[in-house]
Amino acid sequence: MIKAIKLYTGPDGHSHFITGTLVENELHKANSIRFRESPAGSSYDWHNAPTEQYVISLTGTLEFETRLGEKFILKPGEVLIALDTTGSAHRWQMIDDQPWKRAYVAFDKNDEINFIPDEA
């Protein structure tokens, strides 16, 4: 199973996250893909996702934080589903000695999201 973390804006206007997995061997629509690399030791202060997107982490380990202090770790091979395009935002920082190499796969906000939440 491929681990996924859904980052979204809640009804309270703050970013929150929920962990889960992706459905394998199922096609989903995508609008575009772009690749990016940030050097080890990088961080990015408070921001919202620019669009609804899957962020496929290839290398690097990061800690994400919401304004409410909720934190999660994103590791290589995991997928962040970034849906918090509005609200109080999130930030991240690298916590290992590797660069963060990733692919951003954008989709429309009305498209079905490939995500199964973990059971509570």
Secondary structure, DSSP 8 states (H G I E B T S, - for coil): --EEEEEEE-TTSSEEEEEEE--SS-----SEEEEEEE-TT-EEEEE--SSSEEEEEEE--EEEEETT--EEEE-TT-EEEE--SSSS-EEEEE-SSS-EEEEEEE--TTS----EE---
